[in-house]
Amino acid sequence: MERRFERKVLLGVSGSIAAFKAAALVRDLVKAGAEVQVVMTRSAHDFVTPLTLATLSGRPVLTDLISGEGTWNDHVHLARWADVMVIAPLSANTLSKLAHGQCDNLLLACYLSATCPVYVAPAMDLEMFRDASTRSNLETLKVRGVRQIGPDSGELASGLSGEGRMSEPETIVARLHADLVGNSKLNGKRILVSASGTQEAIDPVRYIGNRSSGKMGFALAEEAAMRGASVELVTGPTNVVARAVAVNRTDVVSAAQMAEACKLKATTSDVVIMSAAVADYRPANPATSKIKKKDSALSIALEPTEDILAWMGAHKPSGQVLVGFALETDDAMNHAQGKLERKNLDLIVLNSLQDAGAGFGHDTNKVTLIGKGTKAEALPLLSKAEVARAILDRIETLL
């Protein structure tokens, strides 16, 4: 089966003869489904051209903090964009700079700004790799959480043979896949995610809806797919697009349509995440033609929609993990905990419209994770991609 790795990869290329392997690494990552942004040191240009890597990645290669046109290459933005940073090859010089916190080029600035997992693939000659300073620097990175791939043993540029050869591109991709996808408890699982809001017709022109953009649900679907899950995404109207191949999207409009689609898919799902903002009420008698404006007041009778999450909790198969969302404006914790118990959920994600940067339409969110019999975990304001990772990390502990 083809190995998929649908992640955003920030690839750092430093000055080593092994930099020629970066071309094959970019090709293999793109083939696996990754988006690759290459950042090179100036000395790496001596071994492989930026044009080669830009052609293979489909993105301009970046080297300097300030480009020749006076454009600032925002290292913080680059680091936050990445799901994983890989430095391959890692030369002895760049290794020393990483270990000692130096920041005299764009690659180093990206590394110091990275909050995602960081991998390094060392490449240097045998005696350089054996040197005590190299060993100490690698150990320093290890203590700081940096993960090392290789090096391998074999023929070196000096003509000697021994340890120090950069791992082959296919080995690096396989390691990334194993760590970030294959070792996930979600790998191979079937996950249902609902997203966005619903629209309840008043007449053929107008509807009752809400301000949900669907960004949180789409972030959850994307992250689950990145971890190897097969994802069914049921979404209300939205302009957001899912890029992952493993996300099968079903579009609906009304709460009734969402209920029908979710019920159908829930019975075979290992995890159900109901993040959609489903309308609680709908017009009882929607007009079949456009309602004309009049001088008198207009009254619309409303009736409740089906509580999809309550149905999920009542019909939850053994072993299924069911996750709900609660957007509250007051007495938030009590309302969320009550919903957790009342609807037989395993986890509820609480967010409040009182928090700046949270709620509808934002690219960020601030949530509290509440599980059965566990202390509530309040997360700081994060990007919705980071919130999705935190939610799925918690779900993995429940499987």
C-alpha positions as CSV (number, residue, x, y, z in Angstrom):
1,M,0.0,0.0,0.0
2,E,1.3,3.5,-0.8
3,R,2.7,5.3,2.2
4,R,0.8,8.6,2.6
5,F,2.4,11.5,4.6
6,E,0.1,14.5,4.2
7,R,2.0,16.9,6.4
8,K,3.5,20.3,6.0
9,V,7.3,19.8,6.0
10,L,9.8,22.5,6.6
11,L,13.0,21.0,5.1
12,G,16.3,22.6,6.2
13,V,19.3,21.9,3.9
14,S,22.8,22.7,5.2
15,G,26.2,22.7,3.6
16,S,27.2,19.1,3.1
17,I,28.1,17.0,0.1
18,A,25.0,15.0,1.1
19,A,22.9,17.9,0.1
20,F,22.5,16.3,-3.3
21,K,20.2,13.8,-1.6
22,A,17.8,16.6,-0.7
23,A,16.4,16.5,-4.2
24,A,15.3,12.9,-3.8
25,L,14.0,13.6,-0.3
26,V,11.8,16.5,-1.6
27,R,10.6,14.3,-4.4
28,D,9.7,11.4,-2.1
29,L,7.9,13.7,0.4
30,V,5.8,15.3,-2.3
31,K,5.0,11.9,-3.8
32,A,3.8,10.8,-0.3
33,G,1.4,13.8,-0.2
34,A,3.5,16.3,1.8
35,E,3.7,20.0,1.2
36,V,7.4,20.9,1.3
37,Q,9.0,24.3,2.0
38,V,12.8,24.2,1.6
39,V,15.1,26.5,3.6
40,M,18.8,26.4,2.7
41,T,21.9,27.8,4.2
42,R,24.1,29.8,1.9
43,S,26.8,27.1,1.8
44,A,24.2,24.5,0.7
45,H,24.0,26.3,-2.6
46,D,27.5,24.9,-3.4
47,F,26.1,21.4,-3.4
48,V,22.6,21.6,-4.8
49,T,20.9,24.4,-6.6
50,P,17.8,26.2,-5.2
51,L,16.2,25.9,-8.6
52,T,16.3,22.1,-8.4
53,L,14.6,22.0,-5.0
54,A,12.1,24.7,-6.0
55,T,11.1,22.8,-9.1
56,L,10.6,19.6,-7.1
57,S,8.8,21.2,-4.2
58,G,6.7,23.6,-6.2
59,R,7.7,26.4,-3.8
60,P,10.4,29.1,-3.9
61,V,13.4,28.0,-1.9
62,L,14.3,30.5,0.9
63,T,17.8,31.2,2.2
64,D,18.1,34.7,3.7
65,L,16.1,36.4,6.4
66,I,15.8,39.4,4.0
67,S,15.6,38.5,0.3
68,G,17.3,40.5,-2.4
69,E,14.0,42.3,-3.1
70,G,13.9,43.5,0.4
71,T,11.2,41.0,1.4
72,W,11.3,39.6,5.0
73,N,11.1,35.8,5.1
74,D,9.1,35.5,8.3
75,H,10.8,32.6,10.2
76,V,8.1,32.6,12.9
77,H,5.3,32.2,10.3
78,L,7.3,29.4,8.5
79,A,7.9,27.6,11.8
80,R,4.2,27.8,12.8
81,W,3.1,26.7,9.3
82,A,5.1,23.4,9.6
83,D,3.7,20.2,11.0
84,V,7.3,18.9,11.2
85,M,10.8,20.3,10.6
86,V,13.5,18.2,9.1
87,I,17.1,19.2,8.7
88,A,18.7,16.9,6.1
89,P,21.6,16.9,5.7
90,L,22.7,18.3,9.0
91,S,26.4,19.4,8.7
92,A,28.8,19.5,11.7
93,N,28.7,23.3,11.5
94,T,24.9,23.7,11.6
95,L,24.8,21.1,14.3
96,S,27.1,23.1,16.5
97,K,25.0,26.3,15.9
98,L,21.8,24.4,16.8
99,A,23.3,23.1,20.0
100,H,24.6,26.5,21.1
101,G,21.6,28.6,20.1
102,Q,23.2,30.6,17.4
103,C,20.9,32.4,14.9
104,D,22.8,33.9,12.0
105,N,20.7,32.5,9.1
106,L,17.1,31.7,8.2
107,L,17.4,28.0,8.8
108,L,18.6,28.6,12.4
109,A,15.9,31.2,13.0
110,C,13.2,28.7,11.9
111,Y,14.6,26.0,14.2
112,L,14.6,28.3,17.2
113,S,11.0,29.3,16.4
114,A,9.7,25.7,15.8
115,T,7.1,24.2,18.1
116,C,6.5,21.2,15.9
117,P,8.6,18.0,16.1
118,V,12.1,18.5,14.7
119,Y,14.2,15.8,13.0
120,V,17.8,15.9,12.0
121,A,19.8,13.6,9.6
122,P,23.5,14.2,10.3
123,A,26.0,13.9,7.4
124,M,29.7,14.3,7.9
125,D,32.9,12.3,7.6
126,L,33.8,9.5,10.0
127,E,36.3,11.3,12.2
128,M,34.1,14.4,12.4
129,F,31.1,12.3,13.5
130,R,33.3,10.5,16.1
131,D,34.6,13.8,17.5
132,A,33.7,14.4,21.1
133,S,32.2,17.8,20.3
134,T,29.9,16.3,17.7
135,R,28.7,13.6,20.1
136,S,28.1,16.2,22.8
137,N,26.2,18.5,20.4
138,L,23.9,15.6,19.3
139,E,23.3,14.6,22.9
140,T,22.3,18.2,23.6
141,L,19.8,18.2,20.8
142,K,18.4,14.8,22.0
143,V,17.9,16.2,25.5
144,R,16.0,19.1,24.0
145,G,13.6,16.7,22.2
146,V,15.2,16.8,18.7
147,R,14.9,13.4,17.0
148,Q,17.8,11.9,15.1
149,I,17.7,9.8,11.9
150,G,21.0,8.0,11.1
151,P,23.6,8.5,10.1
152,D,24.3,5.2,8.3
153,S,27.6,3.5,7.6
154,G,29.0,3.2,4.1
155,E,31.3,4.9,1.6
156,L,32.0,8.6,2.5
157,A,33.0,11.5,0.3
158,S,36.6,11.3,1.7
159,G,36.9,7.8,0.2
160,L,36.8,6.3,3.7
161,S,34.1,3.9,4.8
162,G,32.2,4.2,8.1
163,E,29.6,6.0,10.1
164,G,28.5,9.5,9.0
165,R,26.7,8.8,5.7
166,M,23.3,10.6,5.6
167,S,20.3,8.2,5.7
168,E,18.7,7.6,2.4
169,P,15.6,9.7,1.5
170,E,13.3,6.7,1.6
171,T,14.5,5.8,5.1
172,I,13.8,9.4,6.3
173,V,10.3,9.4,4.9
174,A,9.6,5.9,6.4
175,R,10.8,7.1,9.8
176,L,8.6,10.3,9.6
177,H,5.6,8.2,8.6
178,A,6.2,5.6,11.4
179,D,6.6,8.3,14.1
180,L,3.9,10.7,13.1
181,V,1.4,8.4,11.4
182,G,2.1,4.7,11.9
183,N,2.6,4.8,15.6
184,S,-0.6,6.8,16.2
185,K,-3.5,4.9,17.7
186,L,-5.7,6.6,15.1
187,N,-3.8,4.9,12.3
188,G,-6.3,2.7,10.4
189,K,-9.2,3.9,12.5
190,R,-12.5,5.1,11.0
191,I,-13.4,8.6,12.3
192,L,-16.5,10.7,11.7
193,V,-16.2,14.5,12.0
194,S,-19.1,17.0,11.7
195,A,-18.3,20.6,10.8
196,S,-19.7,24.0,10.1
197,G,-23.3,25.2,10.8
198,T,-26.6,24.2,9.3
199,Q,-29.1,26.4,7.5
200,E,-32.8,26.0,8.2
201,A,-35.1,27.3,5.4
202,I,-37.6,30.1,6.1
203,D,-38.5,30.3,2.5
204,P,-36.6,29.5,-0.8
205,V,-34.4,32.6,-0.3
206,R,-33.9,33.0,3.5
207,Y,-32.7,30.7,6.3
208,I,-31.9,30.6,10.0
209,G,-28.2,29.9,10.5
210,N,-25.2,30.7,12.7
211,R,-21.7,32.1,12.3
212,S,-19.8,28.8,12.3
213,S,-17.1,28.7,9.6
214,G,-16.3,25.0,9.9
215,K,-12.6,25.7,10.4
216,M,-12.3,23.7,13.7
217,G,-14.0,20.6,12.2
218,F,-11.9,20.7,9.1
219,A,-8.7,21.1,11.2
220,L,-9.8,18.0,13.2
221,A,-10.5,16.0,10.0
222,E,-7.1,17.0,8.5
223,E,-5.2,16.1,11.6
224,A,-6.9,12.8,11.9
225,A,-6.1,12.0,8.3
226,M,-2.5,13.0,9.0
227,R,-2.4,10.3,11.7
228,G,-3.5,7.6,9.3
229,A,-7.2,7.6,10.0
230,S,-9.9,7.1,7.3
231,V,-12.1,10.2,7.9
232,E,-15.7,10.8,7.0
233,L,-16.4,14.6,7.1
234,V,-20.0,15.7,7.2
235,T,-20.2,19.5,6.8
236,G,-22.7,22.2,6.5
237,P,-22.2,25.0,4.0
238,T,-18.7,26.4,4.1
239,N,-15.9,27.8,1.9
240,V,-13.2,25.7,3.7
241,V,-11.6,23.0,1.7
242,A,-10.0,19.7,3.0
243,R,-6.7,18.9,1.3
244,A,-6.1,15.5,2.7
245,V,-6.8,12.5,0.4
246,A,-8.0,10.4,3.3
247,V,-10.9,12.8,4.0
248,N,-14.2,11.8,2.4
249,R,-16.5,14.8,2.4
250,T,-20.2,14.8,2.5
251,D,-22.0,18.2,2.1
252,V,-25.3,18.9,3.8
253,V,-27.4,22.0,4.4
254,S,-30.0,21.4,7.1
255,A,-29.9,19.8,10.6
256,A,-32.2,17.0,9.3
257,Q,-29.7,16.2,6.5
258,M,-26.8,16.3,8.9
259,A,-28.6,13.9,11.2
260,E,-29.3,11.5,8.4
261,A,-25.7,11.5,7.1
262,C,-24.1,11.2,10.5
263,K,-26.4,8.4,11.8
264,L,-25.5,6.4,8.7
265,K,-21.8,6.8,9.2
266,A,-21.6,6.7,13.0
267,T,-22.4,3.0,13.4
268,T,-19.2,1.9,11.7
269,S,-16.9,4.7,13.2
270,D,-14.4,4.1,15.9
271,V,-14.4,7.8,16.9
272,V,-17.2,10.3,16.4
273,I,-16.3,14.0,16.8
274,M,-19.4,16.2,16.6
275,S,-18.0,19.7,16.2
276,A,-20.7,21.1,13.9
277,A,-22.9,24.0,15.2
278,V,-26.2,22.4,14.4
279,A,-29.3,24.6,14.6
280,D,-31.5,23.9,17.7
281,Y,-34.6,25.2,16.0
282,R,-36.1,25.4,12.5
283,P,-39.1,27.1,11.0
284,A,-42.1,24.8,11.5
285,N,-43.7,25.7,8.2
286,P,-41.2,27.0,5.7
287,A,-42.8,28.9,2.9
288,T,-42.7,27.4,-0.6
289,S,-42.3,30.8,-2.2
290,K,-40.5,34.0,-1.2
291,I,-42.2,35.8,1.6
292,K,-42.9,39.4,0.6
293,K,-42.1,42.3,2.8
294,K,-45.0,43.9,4.5
295,D,-45.5,46.8,6.9
296,S,-46.8,44.6,9.6
297,A,-44.6,42.4,11.9
298,L,-43.8,38.9,10.9
299,S,-43.9,35.9,13.2
300,I,-42.2,32.6,12.4
301,A,-43.1,29.5,14.5
302,L,-40.1,27.4,15.3
303,E,-39.8,23.8,16.2
304,P,-36.8,21.9,17.7
305,T,-34.5,20.0,15.5
306,E,-33.3,16.5,16.4
307,D,-30.5,16.4,19.0
308,I,-28.0,14.5,16.9
309,L,-25.4,14.2,19.7
310,A,-28.0,12.8,22.1
311,W,-28.9,10.2,19.6
312,M,-25.2,9.3,19.2
313,G,-24.8,8.9,22.9
314,A,-27.9,6.7,23.2
315,H,-26.8,4.5,20.3
316,K,-23.1,4.4,20.9
317,P,-21.5,1.1,20.0
318,S,-19.2,-0.6,22.5
319,G,-15.7,0.8,22.3
320,Q,-16.6,3.9,20.3
321,V,-15.2,7.2,21.5
322,L,-17.8,10.0,21.3
323,V,-16.7,13.7,21.5
324,G,-19.0,16.7,21.6
325,F,-18.5,20.5,21.6
326,A,-20.0,23.1,23.8
327,L,-20.0,26.8,22.9
328,E,-21.2,28.7,26.0
329,T,-21.7,32.3,27.0
330,D,-22.3,31.9,30.7
331,D,-21.8,29.3,33.5
332,A,-19.8,27.5,30.8
333,M,-18.2,24.7,32.9
334,N,-21.5,23.6,34.5
335,H,-23.3,23.5,31.2
336,A,-20.5,21.6,29.6
337,Q,-20.2,19.0,32.3
338,G,-24.0,18.5,32.3
339,K,-23.9,17.9,28.6
340,L,-21.0,15.4,29.0
341,E,-23.1,13.3,31.4
342,R,-26.5,13.8,29.8
343,K,-25.5,12.8,26.3
344,N,-23.1,9.9,27.3
345,L,-20.0,11.5,25.9
346,D,-16.4,10.5,26.5
347,L,-15.0,13.9,26.0
348,I,-16.4,17.4,25.6
349,V,-14.6,20.4,24.2
350,L,-15.7,23.7,25.8
351,N,-15.1,27.1,24.3
352,S,-16.6,30.4,25.2
353,L,-17.6,33.5,23.2
354,Q,-16.2,35.5,26.2
355,D,-12.6,34.6,25.2
356,A,-10.9,36.9,22.7
357,G,-9.8,34.9,19.6
358,A,-12.1,32.0,20.3
359,G,-15.4,31.1,18.8
360,F,-16.7,31.5,15.3
361,G,-14.7,32.6,12.3
362,H,-11.2,32.8,13.9
363,D,-8.1,30.9,12.9
364,T,-7.5,30.5,16.7
365,N,-9.4,28.9,19.5
366,K,-9.2,28.6,23.3
367,V,-10.8,25.5,24.7
368,T,-11.1,23.4,27.8
369,L,-11.1,19.6,27.5
370,I,-13.4,17.9,29.9
371,G,-13.5,14.1,30.3
372,K,-15.3,11.7,32.6
373,G,-13.7,11.5,36.0
374,T,-10.7,13.6,35.0
375,K,-9.6,17.2,35.8
376,A,-10.6,19.7,33.2
377,E,-7.6,20.7,31.0
378,A,-7.7,24.4,30.0
379,L,-5.6,25.1,26.9
380,P,-4.1,28.5,26.0
381,L,-5.1,30.4,22.9
382,L,-3.8,28.3,20.0
383,S,-4.3,27.9,16.3
384,K,-7.1,25.6,15.4
385,A,-4.6,23.2,13.9
386,E,-2.8,23.1,17.3
387,V,-6.2,22.7,19.1
388,A,-7.0,19.8,16.8
389,R,-3.7,18.1,17.7
390,A,-4.5,18.5,21.4
391,I,-8.0,17.1,21.0
392,L,-6.8,14.1,19.0
393,D,-3.9,13.5,21.5
394,R,-6.6,13.2,24.2
395,I,-8.7,10.9,22.1
396,E,-5.7,8.6,21.6
397,T,-5.6,8.1,25.3
398,L,-9.2,7.0,25.3
399,L,-8.8,4.3,22.6
